Amino acid sequence: MKSYTWYTRTLQKKILCIVVSGVCLLGISSCHRAGKPKVLVFSKNTYFFHTSIPKGNAAIIKLGAENGFDVDTTTNAEYFTEDSLKKYAAVIFLNNADTSGSLLNNYQEAEFERYIQSGGGYVGIHAASDAEYDWGWYGRLVGGYFNGDPDKSQEGILHVEDSTHPATKGLPVEWKRTDEWYNFKKLNKDVHVLITIDESTYKGGTNGRYHPMSWYHDYDGGRAFYTALGHTEASYTEPLFLKHILGGIKYAISDNKEPDYSKAKTLKVPEENRFVKTMLTQGTLFEPIEIAVLPNFDV
């Protein structure tokens, strides 16, 4: 005959298992969004407008409808706030050519850093690497900066270096296609390269024998995928290219968890209206002046 103590311990174990299971289920429901994932396509540019942008937006909307995710499109940088970004599983930068460094202001840059650090996803397409040259964090997120290109689109041969990733699965090992082939600088050595290009098959390559064209990596708490393909309008009706960017989007979406902003390292930038400006003097200062801040914050 089993003792009263045995029954008590058995009951305690069952209760503990139920509690632990409940906590796990609660944790899952609080992390994963309800419903379909949503992505934001951001195509603001200040330098060169790619005529393929409207076709790119339409193609990604169609991919979403066919593959179970919703798509918003915008050129408005005011979307880059915590309340807005946290709705999206990934943000797609589509052909954002910008040499002025003004895609995002300092508030919006900080918000985007916080979003990625909280577990958000990023996809960069083509001219997304031709932007924000003074924002080093962004360059490392993308994985490299644009460093010139040939004068026109040309046929070239791409080599798939890793066919196991969703963005390359099913692509030909040697992929011949026509596009504008970017050269790169400041390539991030921590990325996992998916596709390279053979510079001997076209004119204008400057990266040499190893010329990455698409890659992915975990970066600063989030996920980033980039492809240099996607300059031409024809790209966005090309089945293999659409398969390529769909895989990158799926990687960036991952398991569609809500961003955990407790993990963000970048601080919010205070709004200017939180401060009061007091004029100390007015007019021309005729003597050189230097201000030093002491450890106790006296000036």
HELIX and SHEET records of a PDB file:
HELIX    1   1 TYR A    4  CYS A   31  1                                  28    
HELIX    2   2 ILE A   53  ASN A   67  1                                  15    
HELIX    3   3 ALA A   77  TYR A   79  5                                   3    
HELIX    4   4 GLU A   82  LEU A   85  1                                   4    
HELIX    5   5 ASN A  106  GLN A  117  1                                  12    
HELIX    6   6 HIS A  126  SER A  129  5                                   4    
HELIX    7   7 GLY A  136  VAL A  142  1                                   7    
HELIX    8   8 GLU A  199  THR A  201  5                                   3    
HELIX    9   9 GLU A  233  THR A  237  5                                   5    
HELIX   10  10 PRO A  239  ILE A  253  1                                  15    
HELIX   11  11 TYR A  261  LYS A  263  5                                   3    
HELIX   12  12 GLU A  272  ARG A  274  5                                   3    
SHEET    1   A 9 ASP A  70  THR A  74  0                                        
SHEET    2   A 9 LYS A  38  PHE A  42  1                                        
SHEET    3   A 9 ALA A  90  LEU A  94  1                                        
SHEET    4   A 9 GLY A 121  ILE A 125  1                                        
SHEET    5   A 9 GLY A 222  THR A 227  1                                        
SHEET    6   A 9 PRO A 212  TYR A 219 -1                                        
SHEET    7   A 9 HIS A 192  ILE A 197 -1                                        
SHEET    8   A 9 GLN A 154  VAL A 160 -1                                        
SHEET    9   A 9 GLU A 174  ASP A 179 -1                                        
SHEET    1   B 2 TYR A 145  PHE A 146  0                                        
SHEET    2   B 2 PHE A 184  LYS A 185 -1                                        
END                                                                             
